[in-house]
Structures are given as structure tokens and as C-alpha cells.
Amino acid sequence: MSLTVNSATNATAILNIDPAAVLGAGNVTVTTGAEVVTLTNGFTVVANQPPTANAGPALAAVLLAPASLNGTVTGSSPLSVNWSTVSGPGSVVFNNPGATGTTATFDRLGNYVLRLTASNPAGTASSDLAVTVGCPANPYPVDPILFCDDFQRSDGPVGNGWSSWWGPTLDSPSTDITNGQLQTVGYMGLAGGIFRKLPLTFPVAFSFDFRTASPASQCWSYPFNDGGWVIGFNLPDSSIPSNFGGIGPAQLYVFHYSGQRNITRGYWDGTRMVQEPVLDGPVGNLRDYRAGNFARIDGIVNADLSVTVTIHYNDGINPDPVTVNLSALPSAANVPLGSDFQLSNANCSTGPHFFDNLEVFSTQGRLLSSP
């Protein structure tokens, strides 16, 4: 015990309670010379209360917009609190991870699990919070988001401003929303997918999830399994769908077939479309897309038409992810031909194929190093 005499009639005592002390009230006796003073029931020993934690109900958040977290904790002091990320497709930034009430910002669409943990000398408790991150509302851009679609709507026509096609048929029901995902079906030489007015100026970053339903089928005479995607920038109206088998005019296409070693780029050189590297095989550094697992494709297209694409296969095989770089094209005319943006399966992939969580960013809004 330490004793501080504040005045002739006032003193402050600090007691050090043994951890094995008996619970209940106790007396304090102070002796100064011949004077003895006893304070009956001067203190009470109580058990440390173990912590409890409640992260709150499931939460809907918006991409890149701070979402409010309102957890609660109880327990004896000293009590520490911490928010952390258990799982999710992207990075989470907590404004103050040591406060029960704070905000979190998510840099990818999809489902996350956050954890609120409370600790004190009597123990630790935690509670998990499910968060679904969706797109901001129209109109776009919502800086730095140029466009976003999580496809979370009722089964049926794609909607949300998209036009669709399958083979030579516009607005075909073969391209639709199924279970909150975009479903496309291939058509030999013409593919199938969606397009919309979205004029873009490079550099641009993009991200989407992709899986196939028929990994055993072979693509033409190439040794690639059935599964491939195409993303196209600044296409004229006339290039969808009639000229796609060519491939039709566009400032830039980026596409990949399952098992193809290279990411292929098609670009307008001022007079015609040039496609390089050419399709190649057999299966090399890049692996097959799977039926059960979504792969995530991240890419950046720069003003010089250099391209970086990173594929997160999510198949448990190393290396994962795989990154492919295509060098600059100083000779490219780099002149936009139109204002259409396209997302589709590749044109020999019968499918069906499924896309989800499409994001298009100005480059300051997307880092390929995100998990």
C-alpha cells in the first residue's frame, strides 16, 4: 500500500490487491505513530469480468466508401479492442481499428468477414461481421470508379444499361443474369457477351471474376480447354457482334483462352486490327480456368497500350497469381474508334461461362498488389 497525505484531514491510499485475495469487502487500517484509524469496508475485491464482443448485424457496404462499424464490448479494465479482416477479396482499411465505433473502406467488390476482438486479463472474446460490398449508385464515374457492376439482381435479362448478344443475335436471352452472376454462351466465331457506351481514356485498370462450366471441351484444334474471356475498349457500334470474329475494329482488345501461354492483345494500328502475341500452345505458364472456382483477373492498360494482366486462379496450385506483361506499342495509332466497352467469353468457348464483380478504374483507384 502507498499513502499520500493530502491535508490534515485527508489522505489517499493505493492498494495492491493480491491475485489470490478473497473476494468481498475489506477494511483499511492506517497507523501513524500512536494513532490508528480503521476504515470499515474501505474496499471490495471483485472478480475480473471476462470480455464479451458483438460486431453487430450483417452489413452492406459500397466500394471505396467508408462504412460505419458499430460493435460493442464489455469486460473489466484494462480492456483492449481491435478490428481485423478475416477474409475477403481485397484490402480493408480501418479508420481506427482500436475503437468499437469506426469506419472501414473496401477496395474490391464481394463478401468479407471482419472480426471484433476484445481482450483483458481475464480472457479474450471475438465476434465476426459479414460485409457485402457492392457498387455505388449511378451515374458514373464515381471517382476513381469509371464503372462498376456486381450483377446482383434478379435472374433474367442483363439490364443495368447493358446490351447483350450471342453469335449474330443482339439482345439474346442466352446472355443473362443467373444467380447474381453474368452468364454468357459462346458461338463459333462470334462469341457472346455484353457491351455499353463507356468511352475510356487510358490508363485504365480493370478487374472481374471469371469461371467456366465446361473445362473438358477443347477449343477448335488448339490444345486449350473451353474457357476464355475478352475485354474490349472503345469499339464502334458496328463491331458488335458482326465483326467480332475478325476481330473487329477497336482501340484495344485483351483476351485469354484457358491454357494459352500468352495474354493476347488486339489493337488498331491506324488501318487494321493487329493481334499479338498470336494464340499459342500447348499449355504453358498459364493454367486452365476451372468450373468450380472463380478466377480473378486484374489488368492495367496504359496510354502506350502496354498491358499488365494478373490472374488469381484460386485453384490451390502454385504459382498463384500469374502475371503477364505486354510491352508498349509505340507504332500503334492509339486513336479511339468509338465509345463501346465490351465484356464477353472468347469466340470458340461454348460455355456457359460466368462473370462477376466487374470494376473499371482510373489507375489511381486500383493497385494490382492488392490480395
N, C-alpha and C positions, 0 to 999 in steps of 0.2 A: 504494500500500500504506500502511496505517496500522499502527503498532506500539504496543502498550501493554505496558510493563514491569511485571509483577505483583510480582516479588521479584528477589532477586539471582540466582536460578537459573531464573526462569520469565517468559516473555513471550508475549503473544497478538498474532498478526498477522492483519490482514484484507486479503485480496487482491481487487482489482478486475480481473476477467478480461475482456480484450478479446473482443468477439463473434467476431472473426476469428482468435482464438487457435487454435493447432494442438492437436488432440485428443491426449490422452495425459498421462503423468506429467511433472512439472516440479520443479525444485529451488528452494528458498528460501534466499537468502543475506542475512544481516543483518550490517552493518558498523557498529560503534560505536567510533569513534576508530581505534586501531591493531588492534582485534580484529575478525576476520572469522569468522563462523560460517555454515556451509552445512548445510542440512537436505536430504539427498538424497531425491528423490521425495516432497517435502513436500506436494504437492497433485496432483490429477488433474483434467484438463479432460475432461468428458463432454458429449455432445450432449444438448440438451433433448429429453425424450421427449414427443412429441405425445400429447394426451389420448385416451382411449377412454371410451365411456359405454355402459352396459347398463341400461335401465329396468326389466328384469325381464319375466316372463311375463304374459300377459293376466290381467286382474283382474276379479273380480265384487265389486261394492260394494253397499251398502244406502243408500237415500235418507236424507239428513241424518245418517248415521252415519259417523264418521271411519274412513277406510280406510287401512291401512298401505301405504306405498310403500317398497320396498327396492331401490333402484338401486345400482349400483357404478360407480366411475370410477377410472381410472389416469392417470398422467402426471406430469411434472416439476413441482415447485413453482416459483412460486406457481400453485395450481390452484383455479379458482372453479367453483362448481356452481350450477345453477338449474333448478327445476321450473317449467313453464309449461303453459297449456292451448292445444292446437292447435285442437280443435273439440269441439262438444257442445251439447246443447240448453239448458244452464243455466250457472250460475256455479259455479266451483270455488274453494274456499278452502284454501290450503296452510298447515299449521301453521308450517313453516319451509321456505320454498322453496329456501334455500341449503344444505340438508343432503340427502345421498343417502337417508338413512332418515328419513322424516317421515310425516305423515298428510295426506289430502285429504278434504274434505267436499263433497258434491254436492247441489245443491238442486233437481234435476229428474231424473226417470226418463229412461233412454235410453243411447245409446252416446257415449262420449267418447274423445278421444285426448289423452294427456298427453305432454309431451316433457321428457326429462332432458338438459341441456346441460352439457358440461364444457369449460373454456377455460383455456389457459395461453399463454405467449409463443410456443410452437411451433405453436399452432393451436386449432381448436375441433372438438368431436365431439358428436353428439347421438344419442339413441335414443328411439323412441316407444313408448308403452304404451297398449294398448287396454283400456278400462274399460267394463263394462256395469253400469249402476246399476238395481237392482230394488227391489221393495217390501220393507219389513220384514215379518217373520212375524206372523200373527195371535197374540193377539187385538188388535183396535183399540179405542180410539185408542192410537197410539204418539205421544205429544205431541211436536209440534203436528199430527201427521198423524191426521186423523179417519178417513180410509180411503184405500186405495191399491190399484190393480190394474194390473199391466203386461201381463196376458193372455199371459204366456209359459208356455204349456202345450200339451199335445198337441191336435191337431185333434179337434173333436167338440163335445159339449155344453159350455156355458159354464162350469158348475161354480163352485167357489170361493164358494159361498153365494148365488149369483145365481139368480133365477127369470127365465125368458125368455118372450117372447110374439111372435107375428106375427099381425097382424089380430085376429081373435076367438079365436085359439088359444093357450092357455098351453103353455109348455114345447115350443114348436115347434122342430124341427131346423133351420128356416130361419134362426134366430138361433144362431150358433155361433162357435167359435174356429177361425180359418183362418190358418195360417202365423204364429201368435203374435199375431194381431190379432182383435178382436171384429168379426164380420161381422153386419150387420143387413139385413133386406129390408123395403121399405115395403109398405103395404097401404092402399088408398084409404080415408081417413077414420079409420084406426085405427093406422097405423104399425107399428113393430116394434122391440123393444129388450130391455133388462134392467132388473130392479128388485130391491131387497133392503131388509131392515129396517135403517134408518140414520137415526134421529131426529137432527135437526140444529137447533142454536140459532144464529141469525145474530148477528154477522157470520161469514161463511164464504167462503173462497176456493176456487176450483176450476180445474182445468186438464186438458185432454185433447187428443189429436191426432185429426184427422178428415179423411177424404177420401172422394170418391165414385168410382164406377166408370162412371157414365153421364152425363157432363156435357152431352150434346146434347139430352137429353129435356126437354120443357117441363113445368112444374108446373101442373096444371089450366089455367085460362085466364090465369094470371099469366105475365108475361114473365120468369120465373125458370127457370134451368136446374135439372135434377134434382139435388138435393143439399141436405140440411138436417138440423139436429140439434136435440135437445130435452134439457134437463136439468131435472129436477123435484125439488122439496123438500117433504117432509112431506105425502105423499099418503096418503089412506086406501086400504085394500086394494081397495075396490070401484071405484076409479078406474082400475085397470089390469086388463085392457085395455078393458073395455066402454065406459067413459065418455070415453076419451081424445079421440075425435073432436069432443067438445063445446066446449072442453076440460074434462075432468072436474075434480072438486074437488082442490085442492092449495093449500098455503100460497103456493107460488110456482112458476111455470114460467119458464124463459128459453129462447127458441128463435130460430133464424135460418134462413131459406131462402137458397140461393145467389142472389146478385144483389140481394136485398132491401136497401133502403136502411137500414132500421131493424133493430135487435135488438128483438124483441117480448117483452113480459113479460105473463104471465097471473097474476093474484093473486086471493085470496079476500077479498072486501070485507065478509064477515060473513053474507051471504045468497046470494051467487052469485060465479061467476068473472068477472072483468073482464079483457079483453085489450086492451093498448095498448102502443105505437102499433099501429094496425091494419096489416095487410100492405099494402105499397105497391110501386110500380114506376113507370116502368121502372128498369133497372139504374142505380143512382146511385153513392154514395160507396163502397159495398161491392162487392167483385168476386165472380166465380164461384169456387166450390171446384173444384179440379182432380181429374182421375182419377189422375195420377201422383204428385202431391206431397201429403204430409200438411200440412195447415194446423194450427197450434196455437192453441187457444182458451183464453185465461186470463180468469177473471172473479172479481169480488168482489160478494157480496150483503151489504148492511148491514142493521142491525136496523130501519131505517126503510124497507126494501125498495128503497132506491136501489141501482142496479146499474151496474157498470163492466165492460165486456167488451172485451178486446183480441184481435184476430185477426191472427196472424202467417201470412200466406198462403204465404210461401216460394215465390213464383212468379216472382221477379225483377222484379216491377212495383212502382213506387212510387206512393203511399206504402205502406210496409210497416214496421211493423204499422199497422193501423187500429184506433182506439179509439172506442167509443160509450159515452156516459154517459146513464143514465136517472135522473131526479131522484127525490127522496124521495116517499113516498106517505103523508102524514100522516093521510089518511082511511081507510087500509087497516086492517081489523080485526087483521091480523097474528097470527091465532090458528092454531097448527098443527092440522090436521085428522087427522093420522095420523103414521106413522113410516116410510113407504116413500120410498126415494130411487130416481130413475129416470134412465136414460140411453138415448136412442133416436134413430133418424132421425126427421125430420119426417113428418107423416102424409099427404103426397102424393108423397113421394120413393120411387120404386120401387127404386132402388139396383141392385145391393147397395152398401152403404156400409161403411166400415171405421173403427173407433175403436181407439185405443191410448193407453197411458200415462195412465190416469185417476188424478188426485190430488185429494183433498179435504182442506183445511187449515183450522185456525183461522187467523185473518188474520195473526197474528204469524209464521206459518211460510211465508208466500208474499208476494213482492213482484212487482207487475206490471212493475216496471222491469227485471227480470232479462232477459238476452238471449234 
